[in-house]
């Protein structure tokens, strides 16, 4: 049976031409588009704010802008917010000397910046707002595993929040590169190559919840890969979870055309003409706008000793003055209220 998109696609542009529709060669040739090096004064400002917060002896989960007072770096945070919402959609802050910090101090700096950007969201059913990205030996083939807890190659995907932030504490022995691609650029290329397949990505394709299921909800969400709402193209994607959702009889079964469309999406996401990669260094903080960008990570070989193994901290954030989201996102976000949405919601 033919599935018709529940979206008005008549106003979709033929091509997106804004700053978020970047191409891989541009980002590789012009790192100033996405890389910002902290000044000594800005580092000192962040350290002073972290020292103040730690003197309060408060739980890191409750950190606020007031508890992390900035005198200098708040000016760049305003620019970072605009870069994410209305610019390229990605920025890396480089130069934080994490080798000189305890893990608690590094967490305070990272979460303090997050508090100035937006509100932190839950990343799992336990309600944790500060995630630890590292290989814990999870089985990537287990449909209830989270891929970031393995050393396997991920695929291009979005997270369940407006913004994802990463702080690299320790890099791997080899591999583990971060990859990024613009959803608008994928749309542009699919529109030019196969508009018939592009239309299939506006259908309510099922994505597996991987065991994190709100009471009374389906074990999957039905959110299209591409969502056109109030003049914004919003992407929602995790191919492994789309594939594993097919185990549920009540999920929309993918047609041959749907699979072909998803395969083309993946092929374009991995095209060097569209994507680019970076190796995050210890102290790098990467912020990505999930609604316009997809991210990925290559597989990696870790160090044999525990204290040297790859370890990143992760934040999911919801920002004020963000784009509106269509109602279908309530399945995953719980609420689509701007500034108060996103995360893993398992309670009604």
C-alpha positions as CSV (number, residue, x, y, z in Angstrom):
1,X,0.0,0.0,0.0
2,X,1.3,3.5,-0.9
3,X,2.2,5.6,2.2
4,X,1.6,9.3,1.6
5,X,3.5,11.9,3.6
6,X,1.5,13.7,6.3
7,X,3.4,16.9,5.4
8,X,2.7,19.6,2.9
9,X,5.7,19.3,0.5
10,X,4.5,21.9,-2.0
11,X,6.5,24.7,-0.4
12,X,9.8,22.8,-0.2
13,X,12.6,24.6,-2.0
14,X,14.3,23.0,-5.0
15,X,17.6,23.7,-3.3
16,X,18.8,24.9,0.2
17,X,21.5,27.5,-0.1
18,X,22.0,28.8,3.4
19,X,25.1,28.4,5.6
20,X,23.9,25.0,7.0
21,X,24.0,23.5,3.4
22,X,27.8,23.3,3.4
23,X,29.9,20.8,1.5
24,X,32.8,18.7,2.7
25,X,35.6,20.3,0.6
26,X,34.6,23.8,2.0
27,X,34.8,22.6,5.6
28,X,38.1,20.9,5.0
29,X,39.6,23.9,3.2
30,X,38.3,26.5,5.6
31,X,38.5,25.3,9.2
32,X,37.6,28.8,10.4
33,X,34.0,27.9,9.5
34,X,33.9,25.4,12.4
35,X,37.0,25.7,14.6
36,X,37.4,28.3,17.3
37,X,40.6,28.4,19.5
38,X,40.1,29.6,23.1
39,X,42.2,32.5,24.2
40,X,44.2,32.4,27.4
41,X,41.8,34.9,28.9
42,X,38.8,32.8,27.9
43,X,40.3,29.7,29.5
44,X,41.0,31.6,32.7
45,X,37.4,32.8,32.7
46,X,36.1,29.3,32.3
47,X,38.4,28.0,35.1
48,X,37.3,30.8,37.5
49,X,33.6,30.0,36.8
50,X,34.3,26.2,37.4
51,X,36.2,27.0,40.6
52,X,33.2,29.1,41.8
53,X,30.7,26.3,41.0
54,X,32.7,23.6,42.8
55,X,33.0,25.8,45.9
56,X,29.2,25.7,46.1
57,X,29.3,21.9,46.4
58,X,26.3,21.4,44.3
59,X,25.3,18.5,42.1
60,X,26.6,18.9,38.6
61,X,23.2,18.0,37.2
62,X,21.8,21.2,38.7
63,X,24.4,23.7,37.4
64,X,22.9,27.0,36.2
65,X,24.3,30.1,34.5
66,X,24.2,31.9,37.8
67,X,26.3,29.2,39.4
68,X,28.8,29.4,36.6
69,X,29.4,33.1,36.2
70,X,31.2,34.2,33.0
71,X,32.8,37.6,32.5
72,X,34.4,37.1,29.1
73,X,33.5,33.8,27.4
74,X,29.7,34.5,27.5
75,X,30.3,36.8,24.5
76,X,31.4,33.9,22.4
77,X,28.6,31.7,23.6
78,X,26.2,34.1,22.0
79,X,28.0,33.6,18.7
80,X,28.1,29.9,19.2
81,X,24.3,29.8,19.7
82,X,23.8,31.7,16.5
83,X,26.3,29.4,14.6
84,X,24.3,26.4,15.7
85,X,20.8,27.7,15.1
86,X,21.3,29.8,12.0
87,X,24.9,29.1,10.8
88,X,26.9,26.1,9.8
89,X,25.4,24.1,12.6
90,X,28.7,22.8,14.0
91,X,31.6,24.3,16.1
92,X,34.6,22.9,17.9
93,X,36.1,24.8,20.8
94,X,39.8,24.0,21.1
95,X,42.4,24.7,23.7
96,X,40.9,23.6,27.0
97,X,43.9,22.1,29.0
98,X,42.0,19.0,30.4
99,X,45.3,17.2,31.1
100,X,45.7,19.7,34.0
101,X,42.2,19.1,35.4
102,X,40.5,16.5,37.5
103,X,37.5,14.8,35.7
104,X,35.2,16.7,38.1
105,X,36.7,20.0,37.2
106,X,36.5,19.2,33.4
107,X,32.8,18.2,33.9
108,X,32.1,21.5,35.6
109,X,33.6,23.5,32.7
110,X,31.7,21.5,30.1
111,X,28.4,21.5,31.9
112,X,28.8,25.2,32.7
113,X,29.1,26.1,29.1
114,X,26.1,23.8,28.4
115,X,24.1,25.8,31.0
116,X,24.8,29.0,29.2
117,X,23.7,27.4,25.9
118,X,20.5,25.7,27.0
119,X,19.0,23.2,29.3
120,X,20.5,19.7,29.7
121,X,18.3,16.8,28.7
122,X,18.2,13.1,29.9
123,X,20.3,10.7,27.8
124,X,19.0,7.4,29.1
125,X,16.1,5.8,31.0
126,X,18.0,6.5,34.3
127,X,17.7,10.3,33.7
128,X,21.5,11.0,33.4
129,X,22.2,14.4,31.8
130,X,25.9,13.9,31.5
131,X,26.8,11.0,29.4
132,X,30.1,9.1,29.1
133,X,31.0,8.0,25.6
134,X,33.4,5.0,25.8
135,X,33.6,1.4,24.9
136,X,32.1,-0.7,27.7
137,X,32.1,-3.9,25.6
138,X,28.4,-3.6,24.6
139,X,27.3,-5.9,21.7
140,X,26.7,-3.7,18.7
141,X,24.4,-6.4,17.2
142,X,22.1,-6.5,20.3
143,X,18.9,-4.5,19.4
144,X,18.9,-3.1,22.9
145,X,22.5,-1.9,22.9
146,X,23.5,1.7,22.4
147,X,26.2,2.0,19.6
148,X,28.2,4.7,21.4
149,X,29.1,2.1,24.1
150,X,31.1,0.0,21.6
151,X,34.3,0.6,19.6
152,X,32.5,-0.2,16.3
153,X,31.9,2.2,13.5
154,X,28.7,4.1,14.0
155,X,26.6,5.4,11.0
156,X,25.5,8.9,10.3
157,X,22.7,9.7,12.7
158,X,21.1,12.4,14.9
159,X,20.6,12.3,18.6
160,X,17.4,12.9,20.5
161,X,17.9,16.5,21.4
162,X,18.3,19.9,19.7
163,X,22.1,20.0,20.3
164,X,24.7,17.4,21.1
165,X,27.9,18.5,22.8
166,X,31.1,16.4,23.3
167,X,34.2,17.0,25.4
168,X,37.2,14.9,24.6
169,X,39.0,13.8,27.7
170,X,41.1,11.1,26.1
171,X,41.4,10.0,22.5
172,X,41.9,6.4,21.2
173,X,45.2,4.8,20.2
174,X,44.0,5.0,16.6
175,X,40.7,5.8,14.8
176,X,37.6,7.3,16.4
177,X,37.4,10.2,14.0
178,X,34.3,12.4,14.1
179,X,32.4,12.8,10.9
180,X,29.7,15.3,10.0
181,X,27.4,15.9,7.1
182,X,24.7,18.5,6.3
183,X,21.1,17.2,6.0
184,X,20.3,20.1,3.6
185,X,23.2,19.1,1.3
186,X,21.9,15.5,1.3
187,X,18.4,16.8,0.4
188,X,19.9,18.9,-2.4
189,X,21.8,16.0,-3.9
190,X,18.8,13.6,-3.6
191,X,16.5,16.2,-5.1
192,X,18.8,16.5,-8.1
193,X,19.4,12.8,-8.5
194,X,16.3,10.9,-7.4
195,X,13.4,13.2,-6.3
196,X,11.1,10.1,-6.3
197,X,13.3,8.4,-3.6
198,X,13.6,11.7,-1.7
199,X,9.8,11.8,-1.2
200,X,9.9,8.4,0.5
201,X,12.0,9.9,3.3
202,X,9.0,12.1,4.3
203,X,7.0,8.9,5.2
204,X,6.5,7.9,8.9
205,X,9.4,5.5,9.0
206,X,9.8,3.5,12.3
207,X,12.9,3.9,14.5
208,X,13.5,1.4,17.3
209,X,13.5,2.8,20.9
210,X,16.1,0.1,21.9
211,X,14.2,-0.8,25.0
212,X,13.8,2.7,26.4
213,X,10.0,2.8,26.1
214,X,7.6,5.2,27.9
215,X,4.7,3.5,29.6
216,X,1.9,2.7,27.2
217,X,4.0,3.7,24.1
218,X,5.1,1.6,21.1
219,X,8.6,0.2,21.2
220,X,9.4,2.4,18.3
221,X,8.7,6.0,17.1
222,X,7.3,6.9,13.7
223,X,9.1,10.1,12.8
224,X,10.1,10.7,9.1
225,X,13.7,11.1,8.2
226,X,13.0,14.5,6.7
227,X,10.4,16.8,8.3
228,X,9.3,20.0,6.6
229,X,7.6,22.3,9.2
230,X,7.2,26.1,9.2
231,X,9.9,26.7,6.7
232,X,12.6,24.4,8.3
233,X,13.9,21.0,7.1
234,X,14.5,18.9,10.2
235,X,16.3,15.5,10.0
236,X,15.8,12.5,12.3
237,X,17.9,9.5,11.5
238,X,19.6,6.4,12.8
239,X,19.8,3.6,10.2
240,X,20.6,0.7,12.6
241,X,17.6,1.6,14.7
242,X,15.4,1.9,11.6
243,X,16.5,-1.5,10.4
244,X,16.0,-3.1,13.9
245,X,12.5,-1.6,14.1
246,X,11.4,-3.9,11.3
247,X,11.3,-6.7,13.9
248,X,8.0,-5.2,15.2
249,X,5.0,-6.4,13.2
250,X,3.1,-3.2,13.9
251,X,5.8,-1.0,12.4
252,X,5.4,0.3,8.9
253,X,7.3,-2.2,6.8
254,X,9.8,-0.7,4.5
255,X,9.1,-1.1,0.8
256,X,11.8,-1.7,-1.8
257,X,11.7,2.0,-2.6
258,X,12.1,2.9,1.0
259,X,15.2,0.8,1.3
260,X,16.6,2.2,-1.9
261,X,16.0,5.7,-0.5
262,X,17.7,4.9,2.8
263,X,20.6,3.4,0.9
264,X,21.0,6.5,-1.2
265,X,20.8,8.7,1.9
266,X,23.6,6.6,3.5
267,X,25.7,6.7,0.3
268,X,25.4,10.5,0.0
269,X,26.1,11.0,3.7
270,X,29.4,9.1,3.2
271,X,30.3,10.9,0.0
272,X,33.5,13.0,0.6
273,X,31.9,15.7,-1.5
274,X,29.3,16.2,1.2
275,X,30.9,15.0,4.5
276,X,34.1,15.8,6.3
277,X,36.0,14.4,9.3
278,X,38.0,15.7,12.2
279,X,40.0,14.1,14.9
280,X,39.0,15.5,18.3
281,X,41.9,16.2,20.6
282,X,41.8,16.1,24.4
283,X,40.3,19.3,25.4
284,X,38.2,19.8,22.2
285,X,34.5,20.6,22.7
286,X,32.3,19.8,19.7
287,X,28.8,21.2,19.5
288,X,26.4,20.0,16.7
289,X,22.9,21.1,15.8
290,X,21.0,17.9,15.4
291,X,18.1,19.3,13.3
292,X,20.3,20.3,10.4
293,X,23.4,18.0,10.8
294,X,24.2,14.3,11.1
295,X,27.2,13.0,12.9
296,X,29.2,9.7,12.9
297,X,32.3,8.2,14.3
298,X,34.7,5.7,12.8
299,X,35.7,2.6,14.6
300,X,38.7,2.7,16.9
301,X,41.5,0.8,18.6
302,X,41.8,1.6,22.2
303,X,44.8,1.7,24.6
304,X,45.3,-1.4,26.6
305,X,45.4,0.4,30.0
306,X,42.1,1.7,31.4
307,X,43.4,5.2,32.3
308,X,44.3,5.9,28.7
309,X,41.2,4.6,27.0
310,X,39.1,6.8,24.8
311,X,36.6,8.8,26.9
312,X,34.3,11.7,25.9
313,X,31.7,13.5,27.9
314,X,28.4,14.2,26.2
315,X,25.6,16.7,26.7
316,X,22.2,16.9,25.1
317,X,20.8,20.4,25.1
318,X,17.6,22.3,24.3
319,X,18.0,26.0,23.4
320,X,15.8,29.0,23.5
321,X,14.9,30.8,20.3
322,X,15.1,27.4,18.4
323,X,13.0,26.3,15.5
324,X,9.5,24.8,16.0
325,X,9.2,21.0,15.6
326,X,6.2,19.1,14.2
327,X,4.0,17.2,16.6
328,X,5.4,13.8,15.6
329,X,8.5,14.7,17.7
330,X,6.5,14.4,20.9
331,X,6.9,10.6,20.5
332,X,10.6,10.9,21.2
333,X,10.9,14.3,23.0
334,X,7.9,14.1,25.3
335,X,7.4,17.8,24.7
336,X,8.1,20.0,21.7
337,X,8.2,23.2,23.8
338,X,11.1,25.3,22.6
339,X,13.8,25.4,25.2
340,X,12.3,22.5,27.2
341,X,12.4,19.5,24.9
342,X,14.4,16.5,23.9
343,X,16.2,13.7,25.7
344,X,15.1,10.1,26.5
345,X,11.7,10.3,28.0
346,X,10.4,7.1,29.6
347,X,7.8,8.5,31.9
348,X,4.5,10.2,30.7
